[in-house]
Amino acid sequence: MPIVWDDSLRTGVLLVDGQHQELFRQINSLHEAMLQGKGREEVAKLIQFLDSYTKKHFAEEERLMADRKCPVAEANKLAHRQLLERLEQLKTQFAEQKTGTTVTMEIYRLMSDWLVRHIKAIDLKLRETEPALSMAGQQS
């Protein structure tokens, strides 16, 4: 089942919201590729994109939270690190298997469940922070 973006997930920071929406699109693309039985190469490309884009997003979000002195900035870093460690384990398993179907499903479940929970529990705290002067052009 695809994950759905809605306004309850908006942080009020255009950069972060846009990146979250792209993560939703890519996670849903992975889901669609699995449903359509796309080849391992196509699935591998989606997993690689998710991995690299997630790292880029996390770095930018962590910088933003630090700039805004967000009270959950450290919890955010820890949650990001834990997700990236688990994703790395799953990527290794995917590389070692011939089909990777089970691992692909696990990556989809991990990313879709984690992202929605994380946005609601941590990222929405950005709504309560003031933008730093250097970030004024990136807020909503």
N, C-alpha and C positions, 0 to 999 in steps of 0.2 A: 504494500500500500504506500503510495507516494506521501511525502511529507508536504504540508501546506503552510505557506507563509500567510500570516494575517497581521493586522495592525496591532494586536496585543504583543507582538514581538518587536515592535519598533523601539529602539533606544533613544531616538531623537537626534542621533548623529548620522548624517547622511552617508559618510564613509563606511561606518560600521554596518548600518542597515543594508547598504548596497552590497557589501561583501557577504553578509549573512544570506541575502537573497541569491547571490551567485552560488554559495555553498548549497543552498536548497536545490537550485537548478541542477547542479552537478551530482548531488546525491540522488536526485530523482532520475537523472540520466543513467546512473549506475543501475538503479532499480529497473529501468526500462530495458537496458542492455541485457540484464539477467532474464527478464520475462521473454524477450525476443530470442534468447539463446545465442546472442552475439558471441563471436569468437573470443578466445582467450586474449588475443592481441588487443582487441577493442576494450575489453574489460581492464586489461593492464594499463592502457592509456588513461582511462577514467580514474583508476586508483592512483596513478602517478600524479595526475592533475589535482585530485583531492588532497593528496599528501603535500604537494608544493604550495598550493593555494592556501591550505589550512595554516601552514607555517608562516606564510606571508601575512595572512590575516591576523594570526595570533601576535606576531611581532608588532604590527601597527596598533592593534587593540591594547596591548600591554603598554605601549608608549603613551597612548591616549589616556589610559587610566592613571598612569603615573603623572602625566602633565596635569590632569584634573584632580589629583590627590584623591582618587576614588577609594573609599574605605575597603572595598573588596579587591583591590589591585593584587595583593599577594595571594589571596585565595584563587583569583583568576589565573595567575601564573602557575600555581600548583596544579589546577585542573587542566590547564593546557599541556603541561609537561606530562601528566599522567595519560592523557588521551594520546599524545604523540608517541609515548612509549608503547602503548597497546597497539596503535596503528602500525608501528614499526614491526612488532611481533607478527601481526597478521600479514603484512606485506612479505615478510620472510617466509611464512607458511605458504602464501600464494605462489611465491617463486619456486618453492620446493615441490609443489603438487602439479600433476599433469592437467587436471581440469580446473581446480580451484573453486568449484561451485560452492562448497560449504564455506570456505573462507570468504568468498565474495559476499555471500549472504550475511556472514558475521560482520564484515566491514560495513555493509549497508545498515544493518541493525545498530551497530556501534555508533556510526556517524549520525544517523537520523535521530535515534533516541537521545544521544548525548547532546547534540546541538540544540534541540528544543529545550531540554531540561536546563542546559547551561545558560542559554539566553534568558530564560525566565528567572533562574536563581541568581545569576551573577551579572550578566551584561545589562539587564534593565536598570541596574543601579546607576548607570550612566545618566539616566533621566534626572537623577538627584544631584548631579555635579555641575559646576559652572565650567564653561570652556576656558582654557588658558588663552591668553592673548594671541599666542602663535597659532592657535587652533580655531580662531574665530571664523575663518572662511570655510571650515569643514563641518560646522554644526548645522542643524536644520533651521 
